[in-house]
Amino acid sequence: MKKLLFVVLALFVFSVRADNTITSKEYVDTQVSNLQTQIPAKNANTVLTNTGTAGTVGEKAIYNSNNDYAEQQDALVTAGAFNSAVQNALESEFVCIEWQGSTHDNAHCLLYEVQNAYHKSKNLFDSNQLLEAPGWVEENGVYTGMASDMFNTHGHNRGFVFQQAFKPNTRYTLSYTMSGSGNDGLIRARFVITYTDGIGRDVPYVASGETKHVVITTPADKTISYIWFTYGEEGRVSISNVQLEEGATATPYQPYGENTYLPQN
């Protein structure tokens, strides 16, 4: 009986040692490593992909929220990043407009819509105010009319309206393009910035027959009270790309108001 048991155990040990099926632990531990050379990872944001060609592998980037969206539109997204994006969308990008029952929360929402996404323009000057002057018209962003009509509407002690108060002792930059009709050099049209201390600062004027792009920045120790228009002699004036922005640098023109945008990340 002991001999028979010894023979059975011997056969069992032999059979275990000889187990080379691909589903066995022994095969994985000893055989796979002999058949496949390890391929080092390129970096933490890249995975290997199958190309369908023997001996050749491809790669695919993993989406990185710190990089520009336009350059990685076909990148892979991890489950964690996707979960965070969906949660952020539910909380920030989508607005629930229909609920199940009387409980108004995400768990009971039946229908979402994408809420309007806006960013405030850096331009504080609403150029539509130029059309408040009688006879002034706009074409392709250029506002044209008589200097006297603009002065009577937005001249001294009337000025232009701004939706927010000017910050004390803060630098602002005013920029615009202006031209005057005729060639006698007498229009001398210009904007004027008046500070809270009563001192006014003339912006360089535009004479008849001239076209100028004017840029002026207020001092750091002054606070703007209002901005207005004045002139020397009657004539037609054209104005475009008027921009008032906070800071000491004139940046490219941007229309006044709220502009729609698509999130980049």
Residue pairs with C-beta under 8 A, 6 or more apart in sequence:
16 26
17 26
19 26
19 27
20 26
20 27
20 31
21 27
39 48
39 57
41 48
42 59
44 62
45 61
45 62
45 64
46 59
46 60
46 61
46 62
47 59
47 60
47 62
47 76
48 57
48 58
48 59
48 60
49 57
49 58
49 59
49 60
50 57
50 58
51 57
51 58
60 75
60 76
61 72
61 75
61 76
62 75
62 76
62 77
62 78
63 72
63 75
63 76
63 77
63 78
63 81
64 72
64 75
65 81
65 265
68 264
69 263
69 264
69 265
70 264
77 85
90 106
90 112
91 106
93 114
93 115
93 117
93 263
94 112
94 113
94 114
94 115
95 112
95 113
95 114
95 115
96 104
96 106
96 109
96 111
96 112
97 111
97 112
97 113
98 109
98 110
98 111
99 105
99 108
99 109
99 110
100 108
100 109
100 110
101 108
116 260
117 260
117 261
117 262
117 263
118 258
118 259
118 260
118 261
119 258
119 259
119 261
120 258
121 254
121 255
121 256
121 257
121 258
121 259
122 243
122 245
122 246
122 251
122 254
123 243
123 244
123 245
123 253
123 254
123 255
123 256
124 162
124 163
124 164
124 172
124 244
124 245
124 246
124 256
125 160
125 162
125 174
125 242
125 243
125 244
125 256
126 160
126 161
126 163
126 256
126 257
127 138
127 143
127 239
127 242
127 255
127 256
128 256
129 154
129 160
129 161
130 136
130 138
130 143
130 145
130 150
130 154
130 239
130 242
131 137
131 138
131 143
132 153
132 154
133 145
133 146
133 149
133 150
133 152
133 153
133 154
134 145
134 149
134 152
134 153
135 145
135 146
135 149
136 143
136 144
136 145
136 146
136 149
136 150
137 143
137 144
137 145
138 144
141 240
141 241
142 238
142 239
142 240
143 238
143 239
143 240
144 236
144 237
144 238
144 239
145 236
145 237
146 234
146 235
146 236
146 237
147 180
147 187
147 189
147 231
147 233
147 234
147 235
147 236
147 237
148 231
148 234
150 189
150 229
150 231
150 237
151 229
151 230
151 231
154 160
154 228
154 229
155 228
155 229
155 230
156 192
156 228
156 230
157 228
158 228
159 194
159 226
159 227
159 228
160 226
160 227
160 228
160 229
162 227
162 244
166 172
166 223
166 224
166 225
167 223
167 246
168 223
169 220
169 221
169 222
169 223
170 220
170 223
170 246
171 217
171 218
171 219
171 220
171 246
171 247
171 248
172 217
172 218
172 224
172 244
172 245
172 246
172 247
173 215
173 216
173 217
173 218
173 243
173 244
173 245
173 246
173 247
173 248
173 249
173 250
174 191
174 193
174 203
174 214
174 215
174 216
174 217
174 218
174 227
174 242
174 243
174 244
175 213
175 214
175 215
175 216
175 241
175 242
175 243
175 250
175 253
176 191
176 213
176 214
176 239
176 240
176 241
176 242
176 243
177 211
177 212
177 213
177 214
177 239
177 240
177 241
178 189
178 190
178 206
178 211
178 212
178 214
178 237
178 238
178 239
178 240
179 206
179 210
179 211
179 212
179 237
179 238
180 187
180 188
180 189
180 206
180 207
180 208
180 209
180 210
180 235
180 236
180 237
180 238
181 187
181 208
181 209
181 235
181 236
181 237
181 238
182 208
182 209
182 235
182 236
183 208
183 209
184 208
184 209
184 233
185 207
185 208
185 209
185 210
186 207
186 208
186 232
186 233
186 235
187 205
187 206
187 207
187 208
187 231
187 232
187 233
187 234
187 235
187 237
188 205
188 206
188 207
188 231
188 232
188 233
189 205
189 206
189 229
189 230
189 231
189 232
189 235
189 237
190 202
190 203
190 204
190 205
190 206
190 214
190 229
190 230
190 231
191 203
191 214
191 227
191 228
191 229
191 230
192 200
192 201
192 202
192 203
192 227
192 228
192 229
192 230
193 200
193 201
193 203
193 216
193 218
193 224
193 227
194 200
194 201
194 224
194 225
194 226
194 227
194 228
195 201
195 218
195 222
195 223
195 224
195 225
196 222
196 223
196 224
196 225
197 222
198 225
199 222
201 216
201 218
203 214
203 216
204 212
204 214
204 216
205 232
206 212
206 214
206 237
208 233
208 235
215 250
217 248
217 249
217 250
218 224
227 244
231 237
241 253
243 250
243 251
243 253
243 254
245 251
